[in-house]
């Protein structure tokens, strides 16, 4: 018992240290993070990044599946799982014949889990919900003023994002049904700034700044139904639902006149209860052949079109108001297909336990840009799980995945993005609860 308590304490300490580093990372350089909550994280972890995030019907007691908490009920009684992952990416951005590259590194997720009782698993974790990061300027505009020609430049800058820490339970009341829930706390800062400056130093710059400090809860439910067809074949159906609700957080809007780097005058507007989280539903089906081949597909629907957001309006007298409205978002659809192959789970050779993975994902837009649909994302992934072998444990894995993502806008003249991303995760599967026998 003392060894278990010491191990749990060590795991919690490592979790807290990683959480501190995690909250300081930002892996975004895209102008599309300017809209909505920014880039929404897909929730993929080490075991399914090589399958483009396939998750709803995935169930294995040796891996933590955050996207369907019903899977926690499969955690082995002798295991304590700790999973951490990071990614390195190179982004290529192209617009009107011009191209630039940008590199990012990010800590993607960390999670831990164990079995609390027969058919009852617990997981604790931390991962990003969204990321915001961009710094762009539009083409300078020449103004013909009475004092002569003046050049106007608009610079757009954004930073921040939302993070989620969660506690999840997975319970199997009876075969073949498993139920689960993740209860999370969502927090983070979102900052967007537009600075309009002029080539004439006698003309004051205008700075518009949007700030929000978001603090709210998040709840996601999951269900899995496993149906064995025969001795070697089985099907597993997964269903998920994420609760949408109002976010009791305000957004502030600053409209300032800047002279010589200092604020000369300005107005501050406040929009109360400025945001909402959308309702989300997912369904997935996985076919398992002899514990060697898993092939499946997921579909995710997110009801963004009903979600409100803050906007600055102006009345007939020219007075500005900061209010909420709908229309900035649209419903989002995502399709994921993936497969995993392991040569021989019962083999004696190391290479027989390597897991090979492949995946494809299509993600539709959730934001609207100037009344038009935002960009669409297509991605393909290749990956492998490499066993870490030592004298007492051969169940821990190094998960490696290579992803290519193409972000295609639907409007001419907008930025086209291409990403090459290397994802590395380490999944520790320790036999912390084993009872040793002495003869």
SULSULPE-V370470 format. One record per pair of residues at least 6 apart in sequence whose ideal C-beta (glycine too) atoms are under 8 Angstrom apart, sorted by sequence separation. I is the first residue (numbers start at 1). GAP is how many residues later the second one is. D is the distance in Angstrom with one decimal. If there is no record, write none. Layout:
i: <I,I>
gap: <GAP,GAP>
d: <D,D>
This chain:
i: <33,48,59,65,75,93,115,116,143,172,173,228,229,257,258,288,289,314,315,347,368,388,409,32,48,58,64,65,92,93,114,115,142,143,171,172,198,227,256,257,287,313,314,345,367,387,409,44,64,92,93,113,114,142,143,170,171,197,226,227,256,257,286,287,312,313,343,344,345,365,366,387,388,408,30,44,59,92,93,113,142,143,170,171,196,226,227,256,257,286,287,312,313,343,344,365,387,388,407,28,43,48,55,58,91,113,141,142,170,195,196,226,227,256,286,312,313,342,343,365,387,388,406,407,28,42,44,47,55,56,57,59,60,64,90,91,112,113,140,141,169,195,196,225,226,255,256,285,311,342,343,365,386,406,407,43,55,56,59,90,91,111,112,140,141,168,169,195,196,224,225,254,255,284,285,310,311,342,364,385,386,405,406,407,47,55,58,61,90,91,111,112,140,168,194,224,225,254,255,284,310,311,342,363,385,386,405,53,60,61,62,89,111,168,193,194,224,254,255,284,310,311,341,342,362,363,385,386,404,405,59,61,88,89,110,111,138,167,168,193,194,223,224,253,283,284,309,340,341,362,363,384,385,404,47,88,89,109,110,111,137,138,166,167,193,222,223,252,253,282,283,308,309,340,341,361,362,363,383,384,403,404,405,47,48,62,64,88,109,110,137,166,167,192,193,222,223,252,253,282,308,309,311,340,361,383,384,403,404,45,47,61,63,87,109,137,138,166,191,192,222,252,253,282,308,339,360,361,383,402,403,45,62,64,86,87,108,109,136,137,165,166,191,221,222,251,252,281,282,307,309,338,339,360,382,383,402,403,45,63,86,108,135,136,164,165,190,191,220,221,250,251,280,281,306,309,338,339,360,361,381,382,402,403,45,86,87,135,136,164,190,191,220,221,250,280,305,338,359,360,381,401,402,85,86,106,134,135,164,189,190,220,221,250,280,307,337,338,359,381,400,401,43,44,84,85,134,135,163,189,219,220,250,251,279,280,336,337,358,380,381,400,401,43,85,134,162,163,189,190,218,219,249,250,251,278,279,305,336,337,357,358,359,379,380,399,400,84,85,106,133,162,163,189,218,248,249,278,304,305,336,357,358,379,399,400,83,84,132,133,162,188,247,249,278,304,305,335,336,357,379,398,399,83,84,132,161,187,246,247,279,304,334,335,356,357,378,379,398,399,82,83,132,133,160,162,186,187,217,247,278,303,304,334,356,357,377,378,398,399,82,83,132,160,161,186,187,216,246,247,278,302,334,355,377,397,398,81,82,131,160,185,186,246,247,276,277,301,302,334,354,355,377,378,396,397,81,130,160,185,186,216,245,276,301,332,333,354,376,377,396,80,81,129,130,158,159,185,186,216,244,245,275,276,300,301,302,332,354,375,376,396,397,80,81,128,129,158,184,185,214,216,244,275,300,332,354,375,396,80,128,129,158,183,184,215,243,244,274,275,299,300,332,353,375,376,395,396,79,128,129,157,158,183,184,214,242,244,274,275,299,300,330,331,374,375,49,79,127,128,156,157,182,183,184,213,242,243,244,274,298,299,300,330,374,393,395,46,126,127,156,182,212,213,242,298,299,329,330,350,373,393,45,75,77,126,156,157,181,182,212,241,242,297,298,329,330,372,393,46,75,76,126,155,181,212,241,242,271,297,328,329,350,372,375,392,45,75,125,126,154,155,181,182,211,212,240,241,297,328,383,72,77,124,125,154,180,181,210,211,240,241,296,297,327,353,370,124,154,155,179,180,210,239,240,296,355,369,375,385,66,123,124,125,153,179,180,210,211,239,240,269,295,296,330,338,123,124,152,153,179,180,209,210,238,239,295,357,66,122,123,152,153,178,208,209,238,239,294,295,365,369,73,75,122,123,152,177,178,208,237,238,293,294,64,73,74,122,123,151,152,177,178,207,208,209,237,238,293,294,64,73,121,122,150,151,177,178,207,208,237,238,293,64,72,120,121,150,176,206,207,236,292,293,71,72,120,121,150,176,206,207,235,236,274,292,72,120,175,176,206,207,235,269,271,273,278,291,292,119,120,162,166,170,176,205,206,235,236,269,270,271,284,292,119,147,150,204,205,234,235,267,269,271,292,69,119,164,204,205,233,234,291,113,143,204,233,207,233,66,129,232,233,253,130,132,232,64,66,123,129,132,207,218,244,251,253,27,132,204,220,236,238,30,64,66,214,216,27,29,31,212,244,304,30,45,195,212,244,29,44,45,302,255,18,45,15,14,11,253,11,251,8,7,29,29,28,27,26,27,27,25,26,25,25,43,22,21,41,41,22,41,18,40,41,129,40,41,19,39,186,18,37,38,39,37,38,39,38,15,37,38,75,72,74,15,72,73,33,34,72,73,74,33,69,71,73,33,34,66,69,70,210,11,33,69,66,28,30,31,22,27,28,29,30,74,22,26,28,29,31,73,26,27,28,73,19,26,71,73,18,70,72,15,70,71,70,15,69,68,69,69,66,59,38,34,38,38,34,37,38,31,33,37,26,28,26,26,23,22,19,69,71,38,69,70,37,69,70,71,68,70,67,68,68,34,59,56,57,59,70,68,68,67,59,58,57,59,57,58,57,56,55,56,56,68,67,68,56,58,56,57,59,56,57,58,55,57,54,54,58,37,58,57,57,54,56,54,55,54,53,36,36,55,54,53,54,52,54,51,52,53,52,51,50,51,51,48,50,36,35,36,54,51,53,50,51,52,50,51,52,53,48,50,52,48,85,108,79,109,96,108,95,114,115,42,95,114,95,42,94,95,93,94,93,94,93,94,92,40,91,92,52,91,92,52,91,52,90,36,51,89,90,36,50,89,90,35,49,50,51,89,50,62,88,89,35,49,50,87,88,32,50,62,87,87,86,87,47,85,86,35,46,85,86,85,84,85,32,83,84,32,83,83,82,83,81,82,81,81,82,50,80,81,47,49,50,79,80,46,50,52,79,47,49,79,80,46,78,79,80,49,78,79,46,78,77,78,64,63,62,62,50,49,32,49,30,46,46,47,46,45,46,47,46,32,31,30,32,30,7,7,4,3,4>
gap: <6,6,6,6,6,6,6,6,6,6,6,6,6,6,6,6,6,6,6,6,6,6,6,7,7,7,7,7,7,7,7,7,7,7,7,7,7,7,7,7,7,7,7,7,7,7,7,8,8,8,8,8,8,8,8,8,8,8,8,8,8,8,8,8,8,8,8,8,8,8,8,8,8,8,9,9,9,9,9,9,9,9,9,9,9,9,9,9,9,9,9,9,9,9,9,9,9,9,9,10,10,10,10,10,10,10,10,10,10,10,10,10,10,10,10,10,10,10,10,10,10,10,10,10,11,11,11,11,11,11,11,11,11,11,11,11,11,11,11,11,11,11,11,11,11,11,11,11,11,11,11,11,11,11,11,12,12,12,12,12,12,12,12,12,12,12,12,12,12,12,12,12,12,12,12,12,12,12,12,12,12,12,12,12,13,13,13,13,13,13,13,13,13,13,13,13,13,13,13,13,13,13,13,13,13,13,13,14,14,14,14,14,14,14,14,14,14,14,14,14,14,14,14,14,14,14,14,14,14,14,15,15,15,15,15,15,15,15,15,15,15,15,15,15,15,15,15,15,15,15,15,15,15,15,16,16,16,16,16,16,16,16,16,16,16,16,16,16,16,16,16,16,16,16,16,16,16,16,16,16,16,16,16,17,17,17,17,17,17,17,17,17,17,17,17,17,17,17,17,17,17,17,17,17,17,17,17,17,17,18,18,18,18,18,18,18,18,18,18,18,18,18,18,18,18,18,18,18,18,18,18,19,19,19,19,19,19,19,19,19,19,19,19,19,19,19,19,19,19,19,19,19,19,19,19,19,19,19,20,20,20,20,20,20,20,20,20,20,20,20,20,20,20,20,20,20,20,20,20,20,20,20,20,20,21,21,21,21,21,21,21,21,21,21,21,21,21,21,21,21,21,21,21,22,22,22,22,22,22,22,22,22,22,22,22,22,22,22,22,22,22,22,23,23,23,23,23,23,23,23,23,23,23,23,23,23,23,23,23,23,23,23,23,24,24,24,24,24,24,24,24,24,24,24,24,24,24,24,24,24,24,24,24,24,24,24,24,25,25,25,25,25,25,25,25,25,25,25,25,25,25,25,25,25,25,25,26,26,26,26,26,26,26,26,26,26,26,26,26,26,26,26,26,27,27,27,27,27,27,27,27,27,27,27,27,27,27,27,27,27,28,28,28,28,28,28,28,28,28,28,28,28,28,28,28,28,28,28,28,28,29,29,29,29,29,29,29,29,29,29,29,29,29,29,29,29,29,30,30,30,30,30,30,30,30,30,30,30,30,30,30,30,30,30,30,30,31,31,31,31,31,31,31,31,31,31,31,31,31,31,31,32,32,32,32,32,32,32,32,32,32,32,32,32,32,32,32,32,32,32,32,32,32,33,33,33,33,33,33,33,33,33,33,33,33,33,33,33,33,34,34,34,34,34,34,34,34,34,34,34,34,34,34,34,34,34,34,34,35,35,35,35,35,35,35,35,35,35,35,35,35,35,35,35,35,35,36,36,36,36,36,36,36,36,36,36,36,36,36,36,36,36,36,36,36,36,36,37,37,37,37,37,37,37,37,37,37,37,37,37,37,37,38,38,38,38,38,38,38,38,38,38,38,38,38,38,38,38,38,39,39,39,39,39,39,39,39,39,39,39,39,39,39,39,39,39,40,40,40,40,40,40,40,40,40,40,40,40,40,40,40,41,41,41,41,41,41,41,41,41,41,41,41,41,41,41,41,42,42,42,42,42,42,42,42,42,42,42,42,42,43,43,43,43,43,43,43,43,43,43,43,43,43,43,43,43,44,44,44,44,44,44,44,44,44,44,44,44,45,45,45,45,45,45,45,45,45,45,45,45,45,45,46,46,46,46,46,46,46,46,46,46,46,46,47,47,47,47,47,47,47,47,47,47,47,47,47,47,47,47,48,48,48,48,48,48,48,48,48,48,48,48,48,49,49,49,49,49,49,49,49,49,49,49,50,50,50,50,50,50,50,50,50,50,50,50,51,51,51,51,51,51,51,51,51,51,51,51,51,52,52,52,52,52,52,52,52,52,52,52,52,52,52,52,53,53,53,53,53,53,53,53,53,53,53,54,54,54,54,54,54,54,54,55,55,55,55,56,56,57,57,57,57,57,58,58,58,59,59,59,59,59,59,59,59,59,59,60,60,60,60,60,60,61,61,61,61,61,62,62,62,62,62,62,63,63,63,63,63,64,64,64,64,65,66,66,67,68,69,69,71,71,72,73,73,75,76,77,78,78,79,80,80,81,82,84,85,86,86,87,88,88,89,89,89,89,90,90,91,91,91,92,92,92,92,93,93,93,94,95,95,95,95,96,96,97,97,97,98,98,98,98,98,99,99,99,99,100,100,100,100,100,100,101,101,101,102,103,103,103,104,104,104,104,104,104,105,105,105,105,105,105,106,106,106,106,107,107,107,107,108,108,108,109,109,109,110,111,111,112,112,113,116,119,120,122,122,123,124,124,124,125,125,125,133,133,134,135,140,141,146,151,151,152,152,152,153,153,153,153,154,154,155,155,156,158,165,166,167,167,168,170,172,173,177,178,179,179,180,180,181,182,183,183,184,214,215,216,226,226,227,227,227,228,228,228,229,229,230,232,236,238,238,239,241,242,242,243,243,244,245,268,273,281,282,283,283,284,284,285,285,285,286,287,288,288,289,290,290,292,293,293,305,306,306,307,307,307,308,308,308,308,309,309,309,311,314,315,316,316,317,317,318,318,318,319,319,319,320,321,321,321,322,322,323,323,324,324,325,326,326,326,327,327,327,328,328,329,329,330,330,330,330,331,331,331,331,332,332,332,332,332,333,333,333,333,334,334,334,334,334,335,335,335,335,336,337,337,338,338,338,339,339,339,339,340,341,341,342,342,342,343,343,344,345,345,346,346,347,348,348,349,349,349,350,350,350,350,350,351,351,351,351,352,352,352,352,353,353,353,353,354,354,354,355,355,356,356,363,364,365,367,373,374,375,376,377,377,378,378,379,380,380,380,381,383,384,385,385,387,423,425,428,429,429>
d: <5.0,5.3,7.1,4.0,6.7,6.8,5.2,5.0,7.0,4.3,6.9,4.4,6.5,7.2,6.7,5.2,8.0,5.5,6.8,6.5,6.4,7.4,6.7,7.1,5.4,5.4,7.9,7.7,6.2,5.3,7.2,7.7,5.7,4.8,6.9,7.7,6.9,6.5,4.9,4.8,7.2,7.2,7.4,7.9,4.1,5.7,6.4,7.5,7.5,7.6,7.6,6.1,6.1,7.5,7.5,6.2,5.5,4.4,6.2,4.9,8.0,4.7,5.7,5.2,5.8,5.0,7.1,4.0,7.0,5.2,7.0,7.6,4.2,6.2,6.6,3.8,8.0,5.4,7.0,6.2,5.8,5.7,7.4,6.9,6.2,7.5,7.5,7.1,6.3,7.0,6.6,7.3,7.9,4.6,7.6,3.4,7.3,6.5,6.9,6.8,6.9,6.4,5.7,7.3,6.7,3.8,7.1,7.8,3.9,6.2,4.4,4.8,7.5,3.4,3.4,5.6,6.1,7.7,7.8,5.9,5.9,6.3,7.9,3.8,5.6,4.8,7.3,7.5,7.8,6.5,7.7,7.9,7.7,8.0,6.1,4.9,6.9,7.3,4.8,4.7,6.2,7.5,7.7,7.1,7.9,5.9,7.9,5.8,7.6,6.7,7.2,6.0,6.5,7.5,7.5,7.3,3.7,5.1,4.8,7.6,7.5,6.0,5.4,6.7,7.7,6.4,5.8,5.1,8.0,6.1,4.5,6.0,4.9,6.0,6.2,6.0,6.6,7.2,5.9,4.5,4.6,7.7,5.6,7.6,7.7,5.9,6.7,4.3,5.4,7.0,6.9,7.0,4.9,6.6,7.3,6.9,8.0,7.5,8.0,6.6,7.1,7.4,4.7,7.0,7.3,7.8,7.2,7.5,6.5,5.1,7.0,7.0,3.2,4.1,6.6,4.6,5.1,5.5,7.6,3.9,5.7,5.3,7.1,7.6,7.4,4.2,5.1,6.8,7.5,4.3,5.2,4.3,7.4,5.3,6.3,7.4,7.3,7.3,7.4,7.2,7.8,7.1,7.8,7.2,7.3,7.3,6.6,5.6,4.9,7.4,7.9,7.7,7.9,7.0,4.3,7.6,7.8,6.6,5.5,7.7,6.0,4.9,4.6,5.6,4.8,7.0,4.5,6.4,4.5,6.3,5.5,4.3,7.1,7.0,7.9,7.6,5.8,7.6,6.7,5.6,7.3,6.0,6.8,7.9,7.6,7.2,5.5,5.2,7.0,7.5,6.7,6.5,7.6,7.2,7.6,7.0,7.6,7.3,7.7,6.8,6.4,7.6,7.4,4.9,7.5,6.1,8.0,7.5,7.7,7.8,7.4,6.9,7.5,7.2,3.9,4.8,7.7,3.7,7.2,4.4,4.9,5.7,7.2,4.5,5.3,7.1,8.0,4.9,3.5,7.6,4.2,6.6,7.6,5.2,6.9,5.6,6.8,7.9,7.5,7.3,6.3,7.6,7.1,6.7,8.0,7.6,7.8,7.4,7.4,6.9,4.7,6.9,5.3,7.1,6.9,7.0,7.4,7.9,7.3,7.6,6.5,7.6,7.6,5.0,4.6,5.3,7.7,5.4,6.5,4.9,5.7,4.8,6.8,5.1,6.5,7.1,6.6,7.4,5.3,7.8,5.6,5.1,6.0,6.5,6.1,5.0,5.4,7.4,8.0,7.0,7.3,7.9,7.1,7.8,6.3,7.2,7.2,3.5,7.1,7.5,7.0,7.6,7.7,7.7,5.7,7.8,6.8,5.0,5.1,7.4,4.6,4.6,7.7,5.1,4.7,5.3,6.6,7.4,4.3,4.7,7.7,4.3,5.7,7.8,7.7,4.5,7.0,7.8,7.4,7.0,7.4,7.2,7.2,3.9,7.5,7.3,6.7,5.1,7.0,7.3,7.8,7.2,8.0,4.8,5.4,4.9,5.6,6.2,5.6,6.8,7.5,4.5,7.5,5.9,7.4,5.1,4.4,6.0,7.3,7.7,7.2,6.0,7.8,5.9,5.4,7.6,5.7,7.2,7.6,7.8,6.6,6.9,5.4,7.5,7.6,5.8,6.5,5.0,3.8,5.3,4.5,7.0,7.7,6.5,7.1,8.0,7.3,4.5,4.8,6.0,3.7,5.6,7.2,6.1,4.9,6.0,4.8,7.0,8.0,3.9,4.1,7.2,4.1,6.9,7.8,6.0,5.4,6.3,5.8,7.5,7.9,5.6,6.7,4.8,7.7,6.5,7.2,7.3,7.5,7.4,7.9,4.9,4.8,7.6,6.1,7.5,6.7,5.1,8.0,4.1,7.4,5.8,5.5,6.8,5.5,7.3,6.0,4.9,5.7,6.3,7.6,7.2,5.0,4.4,7.1,7.5,7.8,7.8,7.8,6.0,5.0,6.7,4.7,6.4,7.2,7.5,7.9,7.7,4.8,4.1,4.5,7.9,5.1,5.5,6.2,7.8,7.5,6.9,4.3,6.8,6.0,3.9,5.1,7.1,7.5,4.7,6.3,5.1,5.2,7.9,6.9,4.5,6.9,4.5,7.4,7.4,4.5,6.7,7.4,7.8,6.2,7.4,4.6,7.5,4.9,7.8,5.2,6.2,4.8,6.7,6.6,5.8,7.8,5.3,7.7,6.0,7.8,5.3,6.0,4.9,5.3,5.0,7.5,7.8,6.8,6.1,4.1,6.5,6.8,7.3,6.2,6.6,5.2,7.2,7.3,6.9,7.0,5.9,5.0,4.8,7.1,6.4,4.7,7.2,4.0,6.0,7.7,4.8,7.6,6.7,7.6,4.2,4.0,4.8,4.5,7.0,4.0,7.5,6.7,5.6,4.8,7.5,7.2,7.7,7.3,4.6,7.7,3.6,7.1,7.6,7.2,8.0,6.7,7.7,7.6,6.9,7.4,7.1,7.4,7.4,7.6,4.7,7.7,5.6,7.5,6.4,7.7,7.0,7.3,4.2,7.6,5.7,7.7,6.4,7.7,7.1,7.9,6.0,6.8,6.1,7.4,7.2,6.2,8.0,6.7,7.3,7.9,5.6,7.5,6.3,5.0,6.4,6.2,5.6,5.0,7.1,5.6,7.4,6.9,4.5,7.2,7.6,3.6,7.1,4.3,6.0,5.8,6.5,6.3,4.7,6.4,6.7,4.8,7.3,7.0,4.3,7.0,7.6,4.2,6.6,6.7,6.5,6.2,5.3,7.3,7.3,6.4,4.7,7.3,7.6,6.3,4.7,5.3,7.8,6.9,7.3,7.5,5.5,4.8,5.8,7.6,6.1,7.4,7.9,5.6,7.2,7.1,7.2,6.4,4.7,7.0,7.7,7.6,7.8,7.1,7.5,7.9,7.2,5.2,7.3,7.8,4.2,7.3,8.0,4.1,6.3,7.7,7.1,7.6,7.9,7.4,7.7,5.5,7.5,7.4,7.2,7.5,5.6,7.5,7.1,7.8,7.2,7.6,7.6,6.6,7.7,7.5,7.5,6.4,5.4,5.8,7.9,7.3,7.9,7.6,5.6,4.4,7.1,6.3,7.5,4.3,7.5,7.8,7.1,7.3,4.3,7.1,8.0,6.6,8.0,7.8,7.6,5.4,3.9,7.0,8.0,5.6,7.2,4.5,7.0,7.6,4.3,7.1,4.6,4.9,6.5,6.9,6.0,7.5,6.9,7.9,7.5,7.9,7.2,5.5,7.3,7.4,7.5,7.3,7.9,7.7,5.1,7.3,7.9,5.3,4.0,5.9,7.8,7.9,7.6,5.6,7.4,5.2,4.9,3.3,7.0,4.5,5.6,5.6,7.5,4.6,7.3,6.6,7.8,8.0,6.6,7.2,7.9,4.8,4.4,7.2,7.9,6.6,4.7,5.9,5.4,5.1,5.1,7.6,6.1,6.3,5.2,7.2,6.3,4.2,7.2,7.8,7.5,7.1,6.3,7.9,5.9,7.4,7.6,7.9,7.5,7.2,5.8,6.7,7.0,6.5,6.2,8.0,7.2,4.1,7.1,6.6,4.8,4.3,7.6,7.6,7.0,3.7,6.3,6.6,7.1,7.5,6.0,6.2,7.5,7.1,4.9,5.1,7.9,8.0,4.8,7.2,7.7,5.8,7.2,5.9,6.1,7.7,7.5,7.7,5.9,4.3,5.6,6.0,7.9,7.4,7.6,8.0,6.7,6.6,4.5,5.9,6.9,7.7,6.3,7.7,7.9,7.9,7.0,7.3,7.0,6.6,7.1,7.0,5.7,8.0,6.6,7.9,4.5,7.5,7.8,7.7,7.2,7.5,7.7,7.9,5.6,6.5,6.9,6.3,7.0,7.9,7.3,6.8,4.8,5.9,7.2,7.7,6.5,4.1,6.0,6.9,4.4,7.9,6.8,3.0,7.6,7.1,4.8,5.0,6.8,4.7,6.1,6.4,4.6,6.5,5.9,7.1,7.1,6.4,7.7,5.2,7.3,7.0,6.0,7.7,4.8,7.3,4.2,5.1,4.3,5.4,7.5,3.8,6.4,7.9,7.9,7.6,5.8,7.5,6.0,6.6,3.9,6.4,7.6,2.8,5.5,7.8,4.6,4.3,6.0,4.1,5.9,5.8,7.5,6.8,5.3,7.6,5.6,5.5,5.3,7.3,4.2,7.5,4.9,5.8,5.9,6.3,5.8,6.2,7.4,8.0,5.7,3.5,6.6,5.1,4.5,7.6,7.5,7.1,7.9,5.1,4.9,7.2,6.9,7.7,4.2,5.7,7.0,5.6,6.9,3.7,7.6,3.0,6.7,5.6,4.8,7.1,7.6,7.7,6.4,7.6,5.6,5.4,8.0,7.8,7.4,6.3,6.4,7.0,7.4,7.7,6.3,5.8,7.2,7.3,6.8,7.3,7.2,7.5,4.0,7.3,4.5,5.4,6.4,4.1,4.2,7.9,8.0,6.4,6.5,5.8,7.8,7.0,7.0,7.2,5.0,5.5,6.8,5.7,7.8,4.5,7.9,6.1,7.4,3.9,3.3,7.6,7.1,5.8,8.0,7.6,7.7,5.3,7.8,6.4,4.1,7.8,2.8,5.4,6.1,6.8,3.4,7.2,7.7,7.2,7.9,7.1,5.1,7.5,5.5,4.9,7.5,6.4,5.7,7.5,8.0,7.1,8.0,5.2,5.5,7.2,5.2,3.4,7.6,7.5,7.7,5.6,2.9,7.8,6.8,6.3,6.9,7.8,6.8,7.4,6.2,5.9,5.0,7.1,3.2,6.8,3.1,7.1,3.7,5.7,6.2,7.8,6.4,3.9,7.7,7.1,6.9,7.6,7.9,6.6,7.5,7.2,7.7,7.9,7.8,6.9,7.5,4.7,7.7,6.9,7.1,5.4,4.8,7.5,7.8,5.6,7.7,7.0,7.0,6.1,4.6,5.8,7.3,7.6,7.1,5.0,4.6,7.0,6.5,6.4,5.4,5.1,4.7,5.2,6.7,7.9,4.0,6.4,6.2,7.0,4.1,1.7,5.9,7.2,7.3,6.4,6.1,6.8,5.6,4.8,7.4,7.9,8.0,6.6,4.5,7.5,7.4,6.9,6.4,6.1,6.6,7.9,6.6,7.6,3.2,6.6,7.4,6.6,6.5,5.8,5.9,7.3,4.7,7.6,7.3,6.9,4.4,6.9,5.6,7.6,7.1,7.9,7.9,7.8,6.9,7.6,5.5,5.0,7.5,3.9,7.5,7.0,6.0,4.0,6.7,4.1,3.4,5.0,7.5,6.9,7.0,7.7,7.4,7.8,5.2,6.7,5.0,7.8,6.5,7.8,5.6,7.9,4.5,7.2,7.0,7.5,7.4,7.9,7.7,2.5,6.6,7.3,6.8,5.6,7.5,5.7,7.7,7.7,6.1,7.4,4.8,6.0,7.5,6.4>
